[in-house]
Amino acid sequence: MSNEENISDNSPPKKKGKQQRKSRFYLYFWLVISVPIFFAALYIFLVAAGVFGKLPSFEELENPKSNLASEVLSSDLVTLGKYYYQNRSNAHYSELSPNVINALKATEDVRFEDHSGVDIRGLIRVIFKTVLLHEKSSGGGSTITQQLAKNLFPREEHISKFRTVNRKVMEWIIAVRLEKNYTKDEILAMYLNTVEFGSNAFGIKSAAKTFYGRTTDSLRIEEASMLVGLLKAPTSFSPISHPKHALERRNVVLNQMYKYNFLTRHSYDSLTKIPINKTLKYLADDQNSGMAPYFREFLRGELVKWCKDHKKADGTSYNIYRDGLKIYTTINSKMQRYAEEAVAEHFPDLQQKFYAHWKGRDPWGPFKEVLTSAMHRSDRYHEMKTAGATKTEIETAFNTKVPMTIFSWKGEKDTVMTPMDSIKYYKYFMQTGFMSMEPQTGFIRAWVGGINYKHFKYDHVRDGKRQVGSTFKPFIYTLAMQEGYSPCFKVPNVRVTFDMPPPQPKWSPQNADGKYGGMLTLTEALANSVNCVSAYLMKQFNPQAVVNMAHNMGITSDIDTLPSICLGTPDLSVFEMIGAYGTFANKGIWTEPIYITRIEDKNGTVLQDFVAKRKEAISEETAYLMLTLMKGVTLHGTGVALRYKPFNLTMPIAGKTGTTQNNSDGWFMGITPELVSGCWVGCEDRSVHFRTLIDGQGAVVALPIWGLYMKKVYADKSLHVSQKDFDRPENKLSVEIDCNKYRNTNESNNFNSDVDR
């Protein structure tokens, strides 16, 4: 064989070897590329299939769970307060200011409109800059939708690196699914509803209210920027705790808005110069602050009971702290504010007067058990007792000075005093309970349970029951009117004696002013709260008849069937008394006081409507005669102060004052055609009180609150509370109420004669 033949025979194998090496290279290359992709795809498929952990179902994506605060709304749709584990209220996209949307996109996800849940460009940037080049300032790659997925379905704490990566992939999948189920606008709204802004504000709606006292649609650019800036670190960038850092962060957000053309250069320059606190109106939302705190706390207890008896579609009970219920109440926010203002205006002077009255002396006098009892009821005592402290250790603790914040009518004060001294300090404070109701509907329009909910939790509207004094007398007079007496009927002003059950002696009540003699019309007697006349009427009927009348008109408390009730010895609540007095204004129809009109779920579905119970308690004529009697109280009786400064109320008003033994309780009940309102004033302990009637009577301690409240109500024309007189019954009255005509007709008036009634 020649060399040429050998060369010719060897050439093809060389060419074939190159091709094989090239083929192997491509094979390895694509294997290197495709195998990771394949395994990555397989991994993502397995994650999506739930192999490495359960993903939310379609139903869960449609109805993501988060703790939603239940809102308490007034009749004029003002939020009175909330009940929550997290202070969160949802806002619809249409309620969001464009300033919030622009600030959010510029800062968190400027390509939000262009991706489908996962931003590939952002991921590549993170891989090269953050992971490979370790540039911490390059930011993360999470989109708004991914962050929403994380917020809706939070990660577990303290998990391994593999679980962290696994969780991240799950969030990508959830984000893509969210994009398929919701519009971009809905995703933005959902995100802003789930995020935390600090200061116990969850969601943009709560944050706008907490930091600026605004609705979400009214946030200005600088306000929206500050709130969006908080999302990075709510504590570190808090405008309350760290205003300097908050300003810097807000300006970073403004710079992002300028960078992405949401702001002009001129606007950016102007906005960055605005101080952080210029528009800040910070008001942390808690149960101690806000409007109607006593009412909200009472309502909370009622709603907890309601939730136990009402089930959701899944069979579980509703929860006011996380189910986002909307509770529509009868409270009118303006009237509530006027009632709270009336208390705040009257009490500082009244309290100062009480201090001066007892200067140099202890108002509890020999009743030292008042202090001991208060110590035993205190949290400090119970905590020490539970911890096993001895009696000596507890007494030592209560007599050792400690720093504390105390209430005063000039604002809270930081001081140092012993816990026992703080008990003495608080025993001096006079308290109150005030309620205002619309008699025709039973709607409670205002509820003030005390002077300051943060420091005095006890509710004197519903929970407190005190002797009602002469405000009980109208129940006795109602019996008389029902039995045919005229307001002009005359009664001798002499002492009446009652036989009491053995071994009690006979009882003969006295007039407060010690004056007796002559004849008084029932109008005059009630106007001046003459005890002997009430005793006379009691003797004409009997205690049981009076008790029955009171119960028929809405009083629910037990009342002893004793003659002494004619002077107002029963312990009753402001709530009961207002409901009963409403019968007079509502033409004899007792209407149950109600405070809720309806409850809705978070989607606006009505769960229950509420309607007041009604019943005829007395006749329309009897009710009108009683109003005629009680108008005398404010025209020329114990309530006449309403006609003069500072009240100057000239409209028709029926009312009744009340003062109890030792001036422990002062009352005033006032009736107008459209509002029945009443007030109790006294100290926490009955043994603490004014020593003189001139200082402690209801006309002095309680009536001014009613007068200030009604003056404000009448001045607010938006409330449409008329100044008309009470409607006279269409049918002719069976008795004469013009005392001049009555006198001429009944010249031989005999107070023991039924004919003259």
Secondary structure, DSSP 8 states (H G I E B T S, - for coil): --HHHHHHHHHHHHHHHHHHHHHHHHHHHHHHHHHHHHHHHHHHHHHHTTTTS----HHHHHS----B-EEEE-TTS-EEEEE-SS-B----GGGS-HHHHHHHHHHH-TTTTTSSSS-HHHHHHIIIIIIIS--GGG-----HHHHHHHHHS---SS--HHHHHHHHHHHHHHHHHHHHHS-HHHHHHHHHHH-B-STT-BSHHHHHHHHHS--GGG--HHHHHHHHHHTT-TTTT-TTT-HHHHHHHHHHHHHHHHHTTSS-HHHHHHHTTS-TTSS-------TTSSS-HHHHHHHHHHHHHHHHH-B-TTS-B--TTTB--EEEES--HHHHHHHHHHHHHHHHHHHHHHHHHTTTS-TTTT-THHHHHHHHHSHHHHHHHHTT--HHHHHHHHTS-EEEEE--TT--EEEEE-HHHHHHHHHT-EEEEEEEE-TTT-BEEEEE-SS-TTT----TTTT--EE-GGGGHHHHHHHHHHTT--TT-EEE-----B--STTS--B----TT----SEEEHHHHHHTT-HHHHHHHHHHS-HHHHHHHHHHTT--S-----GGGGGT-SEE-HHHHHHHHHHHHTTTEEE--B-EEEEE-TTS-EEEE----EEE-S-HHHHHHHHHHHHHHHHHSTTGGGGSTTT---S--EEEEEE-GGG--EEEEEE-SS-EEEEEEEESSTTS--SSHHHHSHHHHTHHHHHHHHHHHHH-GGG----------SS--SS---HHHHHHHTTT--TT-STT-
